[in-house]
């Protein structure tokens, strides 16, 4: 399984579309087997869900995300976890352990970029 985390440095980004990039975790059963960082190729409507599907992501974790993006991820068979905060490595461990749950935090206004999970 591959878990993508919208990241700002080593932290979970507040909004996946405007993040610095995606930390991709390859998970083997209950542990991280590999981790790589992929720079955000640019925020364009509808593009990032397809981009992450091409990267073979099964899960996307972010602080917040727009409703359209959530729908597109779901259409591509990618599980969406929003409302996550903290260090990306820790958040992935919580996900693997079954502790991390989505809060359903949906961004509806982009004028407050970076504050979607408040």
Secondary structure, DSSP 4 states (H G I P E B T S, - for coil): -EEEEEEETTEEPSSGGGSSEEEEEEEETTEEEEEEEEE-----TTHHHHHHHHTT-SEEEES-EEHHHHHHHHHTT-EEEES--SBHHHHHHHHHTT-------EE--GGGTT-TT-
